Amino acid sequence: MIDSARAFHLAWRHVGTLPPVIVRGLFSVVADVASLSRRGGVDQLRRNLRRARPEASAREIRTLARRGMRSYMRYYREVFVLQRTSEAQIAARVRVDGLENCTRFTDAGVSPVVALTHQGNWDLAGVYASRHIAPVLTVAERLEPPALYEEFKAFREGLGMEILTAGDGDVFRRLMREARSPAPARLICLLADRDLSHNGIEARLFDAQVRVATGPAALAVACGAPLVGANIVYERLTGARRRAAGSPWGIVITFHPAVDVPTAGTKGERMQAATQGWVDAVSPGLAEHPEDWHMLQKVFVDDLDPVRLAHTNQRTDTPWHSEA
């Protein structure tokens, strides 16, 4: 049996050599078959979609899960060919709304913290942002096996992003230095809609409590860095843009206005308010495009294991964990 690292290595090496129509069809079939599963990640995806669309019927949730798995497999399909994608194609595939909510800081030499969710294609967004807005600095989850993590890290670094490794002892200090450094500015992009540590913060999303990463709020409170929420969703391309993109799909990056981070109150109160701020900013985009939220894990408090949750609630002062 082939291991996951080897499978990803082969995909990066060979998927781009196949006709695009064959690749799209193959990944769509994989997504459709996976969406029929009644257990594991796909079952959890349906539970999460139910939170986003409580009024939907069971049939509508099944359809939404199928679209969600197609979106998820589209992300991987695009990742496997991204290194072969031309600069012009990348530019044609990305549209940005609210760009001024970032450039008001980067143009002044200030590095904003961008709080992201696992939505759309964050790697395509990262390479575009690095080339057209400001260099991207992010943090990646240490995957198993190690060879798989190294493959992903090399892939992202090859696209121009700087990658720190979650769990390394100096990650937060490094992020603080970058957030406080003068020009040239960076985008400090943190995928934060999952709490992979025992130090997460609860916030309200879709009228339910979720446990998210502390990283964006911790940096904003510790350094006074601007905190900007962002959504990334897919959109169908047509006409000249589709031809220029070499793909029927592009993405829209929406940067929201900076979160109002309180300067009064305890550190915990300020971090709580900042976290709820960025969650509130991205929640309409999640509700409008739930099929592009690639969340196959438990994030809602009611779904979490009570023993793990009890342990999590005994937080230390370790300020952060996020992933890319």
One Martini backbone bead per residue (centre of mass of N, CA, C, O) as a GRO file, in nm:
protein
  324
    1MET     BB    1   0.097   0.036   0.022
    2ILE     BB    2   0.061   0.367  -0.020
    3ASP     BB    3   0.166   0.647   0.102
    4SER     BB    4   0.081   0.973   0.145
    5ALA     BB    5   0.345   1.107   0.057
    6ARG     BB    6   0.371   0.952  -0.210
    7ALA     BB    7   0.100   1.038  -0.331
    8PHE     BB    8   0.159   1.342  -0.335
    9HIS     BB    9   0.414   1.330  -0.503
   10LEU     BB   10   0.280   1.207  -0.755
   11ALA     BB   11   0.072   1.428  -0.798
   12TRP     BB   12   0.269   1.667  -0.836
   13ARG     BB   13   0.414   1.524  -1.084
   14HIS     BB   14   0.139   1.422  -1.275
   15VAL     BB   15  -0.125   1.589  -1.293
   16GLY     BB   16  -0.007   1.820  -1.491
   17THR     BB   17   0.014   1.604  -1.745
   18LEU     BB   18  -0.281   1.605  -1.767
   19PRO     BB   19  -0.574   1.653  -1.882
   20PRO     BB   20  -0.792   1.867  -1.737
   21VAL     BB   21  -1.058   1.709  -1.792
   22ILE     BB   22  -0.963   1.453  -1.648
   23VAL     BB   23  -0.901   1.569  -1.371
   24ARG     BB   24  -1.178   1.686  -1.307
   25GLY     BB   25  -1.332   1.417  -1.329
   26LEU     BB   26  -1.176   1.255  -1.117
   27PHE     BB   27  -1.222   1.447  -0.869
   28SER     BB   28  -1.531   1.438  -0.884
   29VAL     BB   29  -1.565   1.140  -0.828
   30VAL     BB   30  -1.427   1.134  -0.556
   31ALA     BB   31  -1.622   1.336  -0.423
   32ASP     BB   32  -1.890   1.179  -0.469
   33VAL     BB   33  -1.812   0.924  -0.316
   34ALA     BB   34  -1.735   1.058  -0.044
   35SER     BB   35  -2.024   1.195   0.009
   36LEU     BB   36  -2.157   0.902   0.093
   37SER     BB   37  -2.058   0.904   0.358
   38ARG     BB   38  -2.140   0.807   0.720
   39ARG     BB   39  -1.849   0.899   0.811
   40GLY     BB   40  -1.643   1.096   0.955
   41GLY     BB   41  -1.568   1.379   0.783
   42VAL     BB   42  -1.835   1.388   0.617
   43ASP     BB   43  -2.027   1.382   0.854
   44GLN     BB   44  -1.914   1.643   0.980
   45LEU     BB   45  -1.975   1.826   0.746
   46ARG     BB   46  -2.282   1.802   0.769
   47ARG     BB   47  -2.298   1.920   1.053
   48ASN     BB   48  -2.175   2.197   0.979
   49LEU     BB   49  -2.385   2.267   0.759
   50ARG     BB   50  -2.626   2.270   0.952
   51ARG     BB   51  -2.532   2.526   1.098
   52ALA     BB   52  -2.537   2.713   0.840
   53ARG     BB   53  -2.826   2.542   0.748
   54PRO     BB   54  -3.097   2.493   0.941
   55GLU     BB   55  -3.332   2.505   0.704
   56ALA     BB   56  -3.240   2.257   0.574
   57SER     BB   57  -3.272   1.977   0.424
   58ALA     BB   58  -3.148   1.670   0.392
   59ARG     BB   59  -3.110   1.692   0.087
   60GLU     BB   60  -2.961   1.966   0.087
   61ILE     BB   61  -2.721   1.867   0.254
   62ARG     BB   62  -2.624   1.652   0.059
   63THR     BB   63  -2.572   1.850  -0.172
   64LEU     BB   64  -2.376   2.031  -0.015
   65ALA     BB   65  -2.167   1.808   0.042
   66ARG     BB   66  -2.100   1.752  -0.251
   67ARG     BB   67  -2.001   2.039  -0.310
   68GLY     BB   68  -1.788   2.039  -0.086
   69MET     BB   69  -1.613   1.806  -0.200
   70ARG     BB   70  -1.558   1.943  -0.469
   71SER     BB   71  -1.412   2.183  -0.348
   72TYR     BB   72  -1.192   2.023  -0.201
   73MET     BB   73  -1.080   1.877  -0.458
   74ARG     BB   74  -1.014   2.136  -0.608
   75TYR     BB   75  -0.792   2.226  -0.429
   76TYR     BB   76  -0.603   1.985  -0.482
   77ARG     BB   77  -0.592   2.005  -0.786
   78GLU     BB   78  -0.461   2.290  -0.784
   79VAL     BB   79  -0.211   2.231  -0.615
   80PHE     BB   80  -0.080   2.015  -0.817
   81VAL     BB   81  -0.058   2.276  -1.048
   82LEU     BB   82   0.056   2.553  -0.940
   83GLN     BB   83   0.362   2.536  -1.034
   84ARG     BB   84   0.244   2.539  -1.352
   85THR     BB   85   0.134   2.821  -1.314
   86SER     BB   86   0.096   3.112  -1.440
   87GLU     BB   87   0.094   3.441  -1.378
   88ALA     BB   88  -0.155   3.505  -1.556
   89GLN     BB   89  -0.340   3.285  -1.439
   90ILE     BB   90  -0.340   3.380  -1.148
   91ALA     BB   91  -0.455   3.663  -1.201
   92ALA     BB   92  -0.725   3.551  -1.339
   93ARG     BB   93  -0.824   3.375  -1.075
   94VAL     BB   94  -0.818   3.656  -0.915
   95ARG     BB   95  -1.030   3.827  -0.681
   96VAL     BB   96  -1.064   4.151  -0.511
   97ASP     BB   97  -1.206   4.249  -0.206
   98GLY     BB   98  -1.111   4.501  -0.001
   99LEU     BB   99  -0.809   4.592  -0.042
  100GLU     BB  100  -0.794   4.855   0.136
  101ASN     BB  101  -0.791   4.689   0.414
  102CYS     BB  102  -0.476   4.637   0.356
  103THR     BB  103  -0.322   4.879   0.208
  104ARG     BB  104  -0.346   5.086   0.442
  105PHE     BB  105  -0.102   4.932   0.577
  106THR     BB  106   0.119   4.842   0.372
  107ASP     BB  107   0.171   5.133   0.258
  108ALA     BB  108   0.273   5.209   0.572
  109GLY     BB  109   0.446   4.949   0.684
  110VAL     BB  110   0.216   4.753   0.785
  111SER     BB  111   0.141   4.441   0.948
  112PRO     BB  112  -0.114   4.243   0.900
  113VAL     BB  113  -0.358   4.038   1.041
  114VAL     BB  114  -0.490   3.741   0.886
  115ALA     BB  115  -0.800   3.591   0.921
  116LEU     BB  116  -0.868   3.252   0.846
  117THR     BB  117  -1.024   3.005   0.658
  118HIS     BB  118  -1.118   2.687   0.524
  119GLN     BB  119  -1.137   2.845   0.221
  120GLY     BB  120  -1.105   2.743  -0.066
  121ASN     BB  121  -0.782   2.876  -0.192
  122TRP     BB  122  -0.515   2.958   0.006
  123ASP     BB  123  -0.271   2.918  -0.182
  124LEU     BB  124  -0.355   3.099  -0.413
  125ALA     BB  125  -0.386   3.348  -0.235
  126GLY     BB  126  -0.091   3.355  -0.134
  127VAL     BB  127   0.056   3.391  -0.407
  128TYR     BB  128  -0.090   3.644  -0.491
  129ALA     BB  129  -0.027   3.824  -0.248
  130SER     BB  130   0.286   3.810  -0.267
  131ARG     BB  131   0.281   3.954  -0.567
  132HIS     BB  132   0.040   4.203  -0.512
  133ILE     BB  133   0.084   4.302  -0.200
  134ALA     BB  134   0.246   4.097   0.012
  135PRO     BB  135   0.434   3.918   0.188
  136VAL     BB  136   0.394   3.590   0.310
  137LEU     BB  137   0.319   3.490   0.647
  138THR     BB  138   0.310   3.157   0.791
  139VAL     BB  139   0.144   2.868   0.939
  140ALA     BB  140   0.215   2.519   0.981
  141GLU     BB  141   0.118   2.214   1.010
  142ARG     BB  142   0.237   1.919   1.146
  143LEU     BB  143   0.260   1.658   0.956
  144GLU     BB  144   0.164   1.321   0.880
  145PRO     BB  145   0.423   1.252   0.767
  146PRO     BB  146   0.708   1.433   0.743
  147ALA     BB  147   0.724   1.420   0.430
  148LEU     BB  148   0.457   1.571   0.384
  149TYR     BB  149   0.532   1.836   0.515
  150GLU     BB  150   0.782   1.898   0.339
  151GLU     BB  151   0.624   1.912   0.076
  152PHE     BB  152   0.439   2.148   0.153
  153LYS     BB  153   0.658   2.349   0.233
  154ALA     BB  154   0.808   2.355  -0.038
  155PHE     BB  155   0.570   2.443  -0.206
  156ARG     BB  156   0.517   2.720  -0.063
  157GLU     BB  157   0.804   2.833  -0.088
  158GLY     BB  158   0.808   2.812  -0.406
  159LEU     BB  159   0.569   3.049  -0.409
  160GLY     BB  160   0.682   3.275  -0.172
  161MET     BB  161   0.636   3.166   0.106
  162GLU     BB  162   0.655   3.191   0.456
  163ILE     BB  163   0.732   2.915   0.683
  164LEU     BB  164   0.601   2.810   0.978
  165THR     BB  165   0.602   2.589   1.265
  166ALA     BB  166   0.391   2.437   1.444
  167GLY     BB  167   0.532   2.410   1.783
  168ASP     BB  168   0.747   2.590   1.778
  169GLY     BB  169   0.888   2.785   2.024
  170ASP     BB  170   0.934   3.069   1.827
  171VAL     BB  171   0.682   3.159   1.667
  172PHE     BB  172   0.551   3.395   1.822
  173ARG     BB  173   0.804   3.572   1.835
  174ARG     BB  174   0.834   3.599   1.529
  175LEU     BB  175   0.560   3.731   1.476
  176MET     BB  176   0.610   3.976   1.655
  177ARG     BB  177   0.850   4.090   1.502
  178GLU     BB  178   0.701   4.127   1.231
  179ALA     BB  179   0.467   4.308   1.338
  180ARG     BB  180   0.689   4.536   1.447
  181SER     BB  181   0.813   4.584   1.190
  182PRO     BB  182   0.917   4.763   0.959
  183ALA     BB  183   0.961   4.828   0.667
  184PRO     BB  184   0.848   4.591   0.500
  185ALA     BB  185   0.556   4.457   0.454
  186ARG     BB  186   0.323   4.210   0.567
  187LEU     BB  187   0.137   3.907   0.559
  188ILE     BB  188  -0.027   3.763   0.838
  189CYS     BB  189  -0.136   3.439   0.783
  190LEU     BB  190  -0.419   3.278   0.961
  191LEU     BB  191  -0.541   2.975   1.025
  192ALA     BB  192  -0.830   2.981   1.277
  193ASP     BB  193  -1.091   2.759   1.270
  194ARG     BB  194  -0.886   2.584   1.448
  195ASP     BB  195  -0.813   2.395   1.745
  196LEU     BB  196  -0.486   2.242   1.805
  197SER     BB  197  -0.498   2.307   2.096
  198HIS     BB  198  -0.534   2.407   2.458
  199ASN     BB  199  -0.591   2.749   2.374
  200GLY     BB  200  -0.861   2.827   2.297
  201ILE     BB  201  -1.139   3.018   2.167
  202GLU     BB  202  -1.452   3.123   2.215
  203ALA     BB  203  -1.723   3.154   1.973
  204ARG     BB  204  -1.973   3.294   1.769
  205LEU     BB  205  -2.141   3.061   1.536
  206PHE     BB  206  -2.439   3.009   1.420
  207ASP     BB  207  -2.557   3.002   1.718
  208ALA     BB  208  -2.269   2.891   1.817
  209GLN     BB  209  -2.004   2.729   1.960
  210VAL     BB  210  -1.656   2.783   1.907
  211ARG     BB  211  -1.319   2.663   1.847
  212VAL     BB  212  -1.039   2.873   1.825
  213ALA     BB  213  -0.769   3.037   1.751
  214THR     BB  214  -0.544   3.275   1.910
  215GLY     BB  215  -0.339   3.417   1.722
  216PRO     BB  216  -0.466   3.681   1.610
  217ALA     BB  217  -0.538   3.808   1.888
  218ALA     BB  218  -0.259   3.792   2.022
  219LEU     BB  219  -0.116   3.984   1.824
  220ALA     BB  220  -0.302   4.228   1.848
  221VAL     BB  221  -0.257   4.266   2.157
  222ALA     BB  222   0.062   4.254   2.180
  223CYS     BB  223   0.122   4.464   1.909
  224GLY     BB  224  -0.114   4.627   1.757
  225ALA     BB  225  -0.213   4.478   1.525
  226PRO     BB  226  -0.384   4.449   1.262
  227LEU     BB  227  -0.720   4.302   1.218
  228VAL     BB  228  -0.812   4.078   0.947
  229GLY     BB  229  -1.071   3.952   0.780
  230ALA     BB  230  -1.115   3.653   0.559
  231ASN     BB  231  -1.236   3.545   0.243
  232ILE     BB  232  -1.255   3.232   0.039
  233VAL     BB  233  -1.396   3.188  -0.287
  234TYR     BB  234  -1.565   3.052  -0.537
  235GLU     BB  235  -1.577   3.107  -0.904
  236ARG     BB  236  -1.711   3.136  -1.199
  237LEU     BB  237  -1.586   3.131  -1.527
  238THR     BB  238  -1.582   3.351  -1.816
  239GLY     BB  239  -1.460   3.390  -2.108
  240ALA     BB  240  -1.173   3.563  -2.102
  241ARG     BB  241  -1.101   3.479  -1.813
  242ARG     BB  242  -1.107   3.175  -1.855
  243ARG     BB  243  -0.890   3.166  -2.072
  244ALA     BB  244  -0.665   3.302  -1.900
  245ALA     BB  245  -0.685   3.088  -1.658
  246GLY     BB  246  -0.734   2.780  -1.748
  247SER     BB  247  -1.026   2.790  -1.597
  248PRO     BB  248  -1.354   2.759  -1.448
  249TRP     BB  249  -1.195   2.864  -1.186
  250GLY     BB  250  -1.207   3.091  -0.915
  251ILE     BB  251  -1.130   3.356  -0.682
  252VAL     BB  252  -1.239   3.527  -0.378
  253ILE     BB  253  -1.106   3.796  -0.201
  254THR     BB  254  -1.209   3.910   0.130
  255PHE     BB  255  -1.153   4.212   0.287
  256HIS     BB  256  -1.205   4.332   0.593
  257PRO     BB  257  -1.243   4.534   0.821
  258ALA     BB  258  -1.098   4.619   1.086
  259VAL     BB  259  -1.073   4.526   1.396
  260ASP     BB  260  -1.189   4.613   1.711
  261VAL     BB  261  -0.941   4.652   1.948
  262PRO     BB  262  -0.915   4.661   2.261
  263THR     BB  263  -0.744   4.864   2.528
  264ALA     BB  264  -0.936   4.757   2.744
  265GLY     BB  265  -0.873   4.540   2.983
  266THR     BB  266  -0.806   4.236   2.979
  267LYS     BB  267  -0.644   4.017   2.792
  268GLY     BB  268  -0.878   3.816   2.767
  269GLU     BB  269  -1.096   4.024   2.682
  270ARG     BB  270  -0.949   4.124   2.427
  271MET     BB  271  -0.925   3.849   2.284
  272GLN     BB  272  -1.224   3.786   2.276
  273ALA     BB  273  -1.311   4.034   2.108
  274ALA     BB  274  -1.122   3.985   1.864
  275THR     BB  275  -1.229   3.708   1.789
  276GLN     BB  276  -1.525   3.786   1.747
  277GLY     BB  277  -1.463   3.990   1.527
  278TRP     BB  278  -1.352   3.795   1.303
  279VAL     BB  279  -1.588   3.602   1.304
  280ASP     BB  280  -1.802   3.811   1.221
  281ALA     BB  281  -1.667   3.887   0.949
  282VAL     BB  282  -1.675   3.578   0.818
  283SER     BB  283  -1.967   3.456   0.854
  284PRO     BB  284  -2.121   3.547   0.595
  285GLY     BB  285  -1.932   3.389   0.397
  286LEU     BB  286  -1.997   3.110   0.516
  287ALA     BB  287  -2.309   3.120   0.476
  288GLU     BB  288  -2.302   3.175   0.160
  289HIS     BB  289  -2.034   2.950   0.135
  290PRO     BB  290  -2.030   2.645   0.270
  291GLU     BB  291  -1.898   2.464   0.040
  292ASP     BB  292  -1.603   2.623   0.093
  293TRP     BB  293  -1.593   2.484   0.376
  294HIS     BB  294  -1.320   2.277   0.483
  295MET     BB  295  -1.495   2.115   0.738
  296LEU     BB  296  -1.408   1.784   0.880
  297GLN     BB  297  -1.422   1.896   1.170
  298LYS     BB  298  -1.436   1.969   1.504
  299VAL     BB  299  -1.566   2.301   1.629
  300PHE     BB  300  -1.807   2.255   1.789
  301VAL     BB  301  -1.869   2.222   2.114
  302ASP     BB  302  -2.103   2.002   2.097
  303ASP     BB  303  -1.889   1.797   1.938
  304LEU     BB  304  -1.702   1.772   2.157
  305ASP     BB  305  -1.511   1.623   2.372
  306PRO     BB  306  -1.550   1.648   2.707
  307VAL     BB  307  -1.260   1.586   2.797
  308ARG     BB  308  -1.116   1.780   2.606
  309LEU     BB  309  -1.270   2.033   2.691
  310ALA     BB  310  -1.185   2.034   2.989
  311HIS     BB  311  -0.884   2.061   2.924
  312THR     BB  312  -0.905   2.320   2.752
  313ASN     BB  313  -1.025   2.506   2.984
  314GLN     BB  314  -0.720   2.465   3.104
  315ARG     BB  315  -0.553   2.715   3.040
  316THR     BB  316  -0.282   2.859   2.938
  317ASP     BB  317  -0.048   3.115   2.826
  318THR     BB  318  -0.039   3.005   2.561
  319PRO     BB  319  -0.110   3.207   2.272
  320TRP     BB  320  -0.091   2.970   2.035
  321HIS     BB  321  -0.259   2.844   1.730
  322SER     BB  322  -0.199   2.749   1.392
  323GLU     BB  323  -0.266   2.715   1.030
  324ALA     BB  324  -0.195   2.590   0.667
   0.00000   0.00000   0.00000
